[in-house]
Amino acid sequence: MKTARVTGEGQPLADVDAWETVLQARYPAPEAPARETSGGKTPEAFRDYRAEARPSVKEFYRLNHERQTLAFVLAKKREYLSLDRRRMGIWKAMEFLNTLVDDSDPDTDLSQIEHLMQTAEAIRRDGHPRWFILTGLIHDLGKVLCLWGGPQWAVVGDTFPVGCAHSERVVFPEFFALNPDTHVPEYGTPCGIYNEGCGLENVHLSWGHDEYLYQVVREYLPDEALAMIRYHSFYAWHREEAYGHLTSPRDRDLLRWVRAFNPYDLYSKGAERPDVAALTPFYQELILEYFPAVLSW
């Protein structure tokens, strides 16, 4: 089954799952041996990522960097964080996300539930705590924003702070010149509207599935799991070491957990299908260990 295309204005990628392929090209697995990609280049060649990116990828970044303003982020938080769109449990949310597939498509791409289980099973095989396994299972559930009309650039993509100067370590930083906030003096300093060391919990990041899911599940999981969910797309911080001046000691402590999660997020999804029927009882029990039967979305 193939992930259905999210149609509408501003959708340059084939589907939202194509974003993970983009990330794998930018950040090839460090333990992977040198090999040629489908384009005839080794992973090392992708360090010059901006020069090699497809036009569709560049267009995605252009839309994302141009439109993710402080005003936009605050508006989306008002729109979605009342959490009054739907009442459903975690498993039901997984089934809901699974409607992002097109059963008429003859190819063999995995369903959303299969992708989630692949991540969780990789974490489970490595002997991590049960809350870590659960985080792998649910970390992308915020992509239900697509089913409520969210454009790709406001659902997936690298996240970054708004309301302060944009870092050159965010990919395609030149596209920030199109962002109206770039021309607001208050937002043009490294700290902008924030105080140095204020902590990331006090910083508005660009809107997407990370922040949305964090707000849905924040009452139920350990801080380490919540950091994985909230910051797993904040590559400028956890991979490029930018924006450290905004972080608190607590953020710096949690950073190691975000980094521990990242390889499972990027590299655990393969072609082998997990046995969903056999695994379902384990994961339903795990979900009920941490979550109530119904949550607000």
Buried (B, 14 or more C-beta within 10 A) or exposed (E): BBBBBBEEEBBBBBBBBBBBBBBBBBBBEEEEEEEEBEEEBEBEBBEEBEEBBBEEBBBBBBBBBBBBBBEBBBEBBEEBEEEEBBEBBBBBBBEBBBBBBBEEEEEEBBBBBBBBBBBBBBBBEEEBEEBBBBBBBBBBBBBBBBBEEBBBBBBBBBBBBBBBBBBEBBBBBEBBEEBEBBEBEEBEEEBBBBEEBBBBEEBBBBBBBBBBBBBBBEEBBBEBBBBBBBBBBBBBBBBBEBBEEBBBEEBEEBBEBBBBBBBBBBBBBEEEEBEEEEBEEBBEEBBEEBBEEEBEB
